[in-house]
Amino acid sequence: MHLLALLNFTSFVATSGYAAVFVLSVAQSCCVPTSSELTLGFAGVLASEGKLSLPGVIVAGVAGELVGAFVAWVVGRTGGRAFVERWGKYVLVSTHDLDRAEAWYDRHGTWGVFVSRLVPVVRNFVALPAGVAEVPVVRFGLLTFAGSAVWDSAMALIGYEVGSRYNKIMHGVSDAGYVLAVVAVLAIAFVVYHRYRSFKAASAKAVAKPLGAHEET
């Protein structure tokens, strides 16, 4: 799959249907900054036109997110902090993110997995820290499934309900697709920029801490 398919997701979903929803959902749960809101919303629009089945869209989205979440969980569980320290920069996840995630799970228990699946942006990165925090795999899977089912159903239903009116306003699905493509790129750019700033800030803090400790001795 070409990288542009992840960015031009409207064309990908329009041409590949359920397979595109599944692939984009897997990527989203593997910490790749794609937008489940826009993917499922656009698929819902297509379902309102009879081009896709609404239940099929939801099943593809939930299945993809579950597969991606398990992949990220296994990476976090087996690789742990060492994996994040070496490779985290490529997905903009820092050890500071792991500290916050583990504190989140300490406060909320494993139910934090379910809650996190309902929070935009956060839901992209919850699985990897859950593996590092050693959230039990069965409970992780069940709560991920439940949270993804609620979120994906809501996003697809919103797209389905507003689809016909939205297409009238935009004078056809092709025009709507162009607008949503621009929104998707901007949303992805915002997420990447936000994660980059957070990662750089956490990395700078991690470097400064031992330097400060050395100066006090």
Stockholm file with secondary structure:
# STOCKHOLM 1.0

chainA/1-217         MHLLALLNFTSFVATSGYAAVFVLSVAQSCCVPTSSELTLGFAGVLASEGKLSLPGVIVAGVAGELVGAFVAWVVGRTGGRAFVERWGKYVLVSTHDLDRAEAWYDRHGTWGVFVSRLVPVVRNFVALPAGVAEVPVVRFGLLTFAGSAVWDSAMALIGYEVGSRYNKIMHGVSDAGYVLAVVAVLAIAFVVYHRYRSFKAASAKAVAKPLGAHEET
#=GR chainA/1-217 SS CCTHHHHSHHHHHHHHTHHHHHHHHHHHHTTCCCCHHHHHHHHHHHHHTTSSCHHHHHHHHHHHHHHHHHHHHHHHHHHHHHHHHHHHHHHTCCHHHHHHHHHHHHHHTTHHHHHHTTSTTHHHHSHHHHHHTTCCHHHHHHHHHHHHHHHHHHHHHHHHHHHHHHHHHTTSHHHHHHHHHHHHHHHHHHHHHHHHHHHHHHHHHHHHHHHHHHHHC
#=GC SS_cons         CCTHHHHSHHHHHHHHTHHHHHHHHHHHHTTCCCCHHHHHHHHHHHHHTTSSCHHHHHHHHHHHHHHHHHHHHHHHHHHHHHHHHHHHHHHTCCHHHHHHHHHHHHHHTTHHHHHHTTSTTHHHHSHHHHHHTTCCHHHHHHHHHHHHHHHHHHHHHHHHHHHHHHHHHTTSHHHHHHHHHHHHHHHHHHHHHHHHHHHHHHHHHHHHHHHHHHHHC
//
